[in-house]
Amino acid sequence: MRNLFITSAKKNLIVRIFAALMLSLFITGATAAVSHTSAYAATKYTVKYVAGKGGSIKGDTSQSVTSGGSTSSVTAVPSKGYDFVEWSDGSTKATRTDKKVTKSVTYTATFELQTFDIKYVAGTGGTIKGKSSQVIDYGKDGATVTATPNEGYRFVKWSDGSTKAARSETNVKDSDTITATFEALSYTIKYSAGAGGTVKGNLNQSVRYKNDGSLVTATPNAGYRFVRWSDGSTKAARTDLDVTESADVKAIFEVATFTLKYSAGAGGTLKGAASQTISYNNDGTQVTAVASIGYRFVKWSDNLTTVARTDKDVKANFTVSAVFEQITFTAKYAAGNGGTLKGFASQTIGYGQDGTLVTAVPNVGYRFVKWSDNSTNASRTDLDVKANLSVTATFELATYKVVFQVVGTHGELRGKASQVVAHGANASTVTAVADPGYEFVKWSDNVTTAARTLTAVKAAVTLQATFQMTAAEKKAQTAALAAVVAYEKGTFAQYQAAFDLLDDVKDVDYADALQARIDAASAKYAESAVVAFEKGTIDNLKTATDFISVITDLDLQGEFQARVQARLSVLAVELVTTFTDTLDLADFESAKLAIDQITVAYIHDGLLIELDGALTTLLNQMYQELVSQQSTDVVSFLAVVDLLSDVDSQDMFYKMVYAYLMP
């Protein structure tokens, strides 16, 4: 067991803790004793009074009251511009004394800002612009309103004496109703008379807005006339209506004048002043009626017949017109022998005017020629007539055009195809002649006689001749076509049949068309054959030359022949070379055949010389064999000699054989 050792410092700490513990126990006991004692003493409560915004509390705002006791009186006092409303417990009396207090409590007084009603009213004749009824807080300003007069009124003042139409209330502290006063507008109309007249009626009138004035009349003095009012009105009697402004108008007068008006009717003009203003009892100036070309003056509309007039001592307005009449001419039309007229044969026509239509109508068998004034139009309307006219229509026996035509291209006409024949006379004979392979069918009037002679011709006529293919021609064309088609699909063997049958076709155009097809086929075959020859041997030559020989297009034929000659030149050289190498007469025949077809002389001749050279070599060998009596006989030798183209060489070998046979 460990010994417990307590230092002096620890002792002091223990003492202090004990003392504190004891003090705590003492205080707790004492508090309990006091509480127990209070239960038997009187209870106290605190009552507080608080002012909200806009006021204050008059009196003791915090009171300690014994349970069941009463507070002292307090009053809620509103600030300036505010009103008391109520206490927080709902009491609406500003002054209060709370009795029988049983608890601590706080009462708050509520205040509100004062407001005032400002109303604006418009009297008769106007309106209020702006907010006419306003609620304004204490000391605040209202919105602007304007007293606006109706049309025909003006603003006078407000009921508070203000004369400004626009207003706004400031620092408002009371309610108020303010009325705008208006009054109707009125205007003054004054009438006066200038020199030369008077005005009858009320000369000085006061008229309410848009009301009417009373009648006034401007009355001219003797020798004067009313002109107008100074405001432009030209009515002497006036009543100003719907007045909207004041006016001061004067009646204007002038010395009386009269207007003379002159005019020209159709067909003339005037010389002089056509409109004149003349003072009372004065004279006008001279006016003359001038007739236009083709017209003459008749009279004035007031029956005055003098061309020139000067109206005197004028006392009134007047208007007169010059009357003119047109000068006329007579147009007479007549028909000569062989015809009549349609239209008016006698016409009265105004100067420069147009007549009416007149037509010269020939009788049957006649025709119109011309009028006696050389006009060639049977129908005429004479224009712009300026003189009398008398003309006669001339007629002559009619002639007609007789025309013969051919339909299509398979025939012709013999005779005069277009004729002019006199009425009732005979036309000359025209015959329809068919082309080869065709036959005449009929004329367009169904006459089937090829030769036509029209008799007693009384009208123009056109007749057309129709032709058709003969049965033989149809057969020939069918056979030829079949042969051509066979040739186009076959070989050179079919050419002759097609060519022979083509001779039977009489229609040249159709024959030409078939010949063109034959040529096209021949050209196609020739191309193939030439190509084969160009790539082949001498055996291909005949086929190529056969097809080339039947081509009718000489240019194309020449092109093919040129290609054949080119190939022959090369091939002949090759064959001559072969013969030279082999000295085989079979090779000689091939080379000779090729050379014989060459048309270029220098090539042909050159190759013959080479070929003769090779033959000479062969003959020399054969001669040696002949002399040595080996295999060659004289007949064979001479047969080869005959193959030489060079006569001198032939003679040489003939002499050699002769020498051999005749030692």
Buried (B, 14 or more C-beta within 10 A) or exposed (E): EEEEEEEEEEEEEEEEEEEEEEEEEEEEEEEEEEEEEEEEEEEEBEBBBBBBEBBBBBBBBEBEBEEEBBBEEBBBBBEEBBBBBBBEEEBEEBEBEBEEBEEEBEBBBBBBBBBBEBEBBBBEBBEBBBEBEBEBEBBBEBEEBBBBBBEBBBBBBBBEEEEEBEBEBEEBEEEBEBBBBBBBBEBEBEBBBBEBBBBBBEEEBEBEBBBEBEEBBBBBEEEBBBBBBEEEEEEBEBEBEEBEEEBEBBBBBBEBBBEBEBEBBEBBBBEBEEEBEBEBEBEBEEBBBBBBEBBEBBBBEEEEEEBEBEBEEBEEEBEBBBBBBBBBBEBEBBBBEBBEBEBBEEBEBBBBBEBEEBBBBBEEEBBBBBBEEEEEEBEBEBEEBEEEBEBBBBBBEBBBEBEBBBBEEBBBBEBEBEBEBEBEBBBEEBBBBBBEBBBBBBBBEEEEEBEBEBEEBEEEBEBBBBBBBBEEBEEBBEBBBEBBBBBBEBEBEBBEBBBEBBEBBBBEEBBEEBBEBBBBBBBEBBBEBBBBBBEBEBEBBBBBBBBBBBBEBEEBBEBBBEBBBEBBBEBBBBBBBBBBEEBEBEBBBBBBBBBEBBEEEEBBEBBBEBBBBBBBEBBEEBBEBBEEEEEBEEEBBBEBBEBBBBEEBBEBBEEBBEEEEEE
